[in-house]
Amino acid sequence: MRQIIIAIDGPAASGKSTAAKLLARKLGYVYLDTGAMYRACALAAKQSDIDLEDTDAIATLMNSIQVVIQYDENGNRTYLNHQDVSQAIREPDISRLASAISAKRAVREKMVDLQRKLGEKGGVILDGRDIGTVVFPDAELKFFIIAPVEIRAERRYLELKENGLKPDYKTVLQELEERDKADSSRSLAPLIPAEDSIRIDTGSLTIEGQVNLLYEHYLQRMDELCR
């Protein structure tokens, strides 16, 4: 059967990454967490003590680092300069830095080029902020996943607790609101739905319900493509 590119965009903690990973497993596709790439860049900037307003320093950094994504049936592992940073990039401070650094042109260009190379042959599901609008505007199937910010904050709060942290719900909510504003208002590749994307609100859906709904749309799209 023909293998396509599936783009899943949406704000932080909307459920897109979990749904994308499970859908990829269901379809036998490769899942690519593009957000991890930007988090790796943010971690590199932090390790090098680079001011995110220093455009030249960021450009130099992008020319010197290596970001590699390896994937298996359990998901992605992220490597920065040959070191596994899969856990380190999930720290709250890196999440905050990732939104800021992803708006920098040098970072965006390098990561988009890498994402295109990884996904160009199809049989891949990519999730992020601009997959359907910038990275793969011709993707055969696009989703834009949303959920009320309060629900997303609760999800992120529980995720952080499960990782052994001690988050404050109000702080998590405020950070998500600030992230939403930054992602949607930036001039370079803002978070907006592609015109031909399917919009799905996961606020009242279980993970199983989300995956089943995406799968139904996938079957419908494949039927259209095979006609």
N, C-alpha and C positions, 0 to 999 in steps of 0.2 A: 504494500500500500504506500502511496505517496507520503513522504514525510515533509511536514511544513514547519514554518517558524510561528511560534505562538508568543505574542507580546503581552505581558501583564504589567500594567502601570497602576499607581495609586499612592496615596499618602502613607506615612509611616504607621505601622501596626494595624493596617487595614485587613491583614490576613493573607495578603497576596503571596508572600514567600512560602508560607506553609502550604497553601493551596497549590502553588506552582510546583513545589517539590513532590507533593502527593499525586498530582495530575501527571507529572513527568514519569513517575514510577508506574502509574496505571497504563500509560501509553508506550512505555519503553523508550521514552525520550531522555535527552540529556537536560538537566536543570542547571541553569546558570544564574547565580545570585549576583547581579551587577552591583548591588549596593555594597557588597563585600569589597569590591575593587576600590570604591571611593573611600571606604573605611580604612583600607590598607594604605591609601595615599595619605589620609589624615594621620594615621599612626606614624608613617614615615616623617611627616612634617613635625609631629610632636617630638619624635626621637631626635630630630636634627635641630630642634628649637627654632623653627622657622616661623616668622611672622606671616600670617595668612594674607596680610596686605602687601607683602613684598612680592610683587609679580615676578621679578627677575629671579629671585631665590626659588620660587615655586617651579618656574620653568626649568631651572638648573636641576632641581630635585627630580623632576619628571624624566629628565634625560639620563639620570643616574640610577634609578631604582628599577627593580624587576618585580612585577606582580604576576603571579601564576595561580590559576584556578585549576584544581584537580577535582574530579567528580567521580562518584560511585553511587551505588544504589541507596546509600545513606545520606547523600547530599554532597555539598561542596567542602573542600578544604582550601584555605587561602594561604598562600605563601608570599612573604615579602623578603626579597633578597635571600631566597632559599630557606627561610625560617618559617615554620608553621605559626601563623598569627591568628588562626581561626577563632580562638578564645579571646585573645587580647583586643581584637577589633570590636568586640561586643560590649566593651566597657562604656558606661554612659557618657563620659567625656569625649570619647572617640566618636560617638554618635553625633554629638553636637558639632564637633569639628568637621565631620564628613559632609554635613549640609553646606557649610561655608566653603570648604575646599572644592566641592563638586561644582561650584559656580565659576571656578577659575578656568579660563579658556585652555591653558596648557594642560590642565588635568583632564578636562572634558575631551579634548582631542585625542589624547593618548588612550584613555579608557574606551572611548567609542570605537576607535580603531581596533583595539583588542577584542571588544565585544563582537564586532562585525566579523572578524577573522574566526572567532570561536563558533559563531552561529550561522555562517553563510551557507553551509551545506544542508541546513534544515534538520528536522528531527530534534529540535531544541526548544525549550521554554525559557524565556528570559523575563525576569521581573525587575522593575526599577521605577524611575520617574519619567523617562523620556524614550522608552523602548519603541513604542508605537508611533511616536511623532518624529524622532530624530535618528535613532540607531537603525531601526528597521521599519521605515514608513510604509514599505510594501509587504509587510508581514501578512500572511494569509488570514490570520485570526488574531484579533486584538481585544483585550479586556481592560476596562478601567474599574478598579475595585475601590469602593469607599465604605465608610462606616462612620457613625457619629463619633466625634472626638472623645466624648466621655467613655464610650465603649472601648475605643482604641487605647485610651489611657489605662483602663482597667486591665486590658490584655497585656500591655507593656509592663504594668506594675507587677502582675502575677509572674510574667516571664523573668523579670529581674529577681524576684523573690526565689523562684525556682533555681536561679543561678547562684544562690547564696548571698545575694546583696540585701540591703535593707532600705528599699526605696520609700519615698514619701509620695502618696498618690497625688497631692496637689502640685508638687514639683513636677512629677511626670506629666500631668495634664498641661501645666504651663509650658513645659519644654516642647510638647507635641504641638501646641497652638503656635508657638514661635517657629517651630520647624515648618509647619504648614504654610505660614505666612512667607517665610524665606524661600521655600521651594516653589511656591506659586507666583511670587512676585519678581524673581530674579530675571534679568534680561536674557541670559543664556540658557536655553533649553528649560523653560519653566515647566512646572508640573501642571499640565492641562491634558484633558482627554483628546485622543485623536478623533476626528470627525466620524470615522467608521468603526470606532471601538464599541464594544458591548458593555454597558455600564451595569455593575452589580453591586448592590448594597448588602454587605455581609453582616450588618448589625444584628439581625435576628436569625442568622444562619449558623448551624454547627459547622465544624470543619468538614464533616462528611457531606453535609448539605451543600457546602460551597463547591467541593470537588465534583459532586454529582451534577450540579448545575453547569459547571464549566465543561464537563464531559458531554453533557447533552448538546451544548452549543458546538462543541468540537465535532460531534457526529453529524450535526446539521450542516456545518460548514464543509465537511468532507464530502457529504452527499452533493452539495452545490458544486464543489470543485470537480467531481467525477462525472458530472452530467455532460 
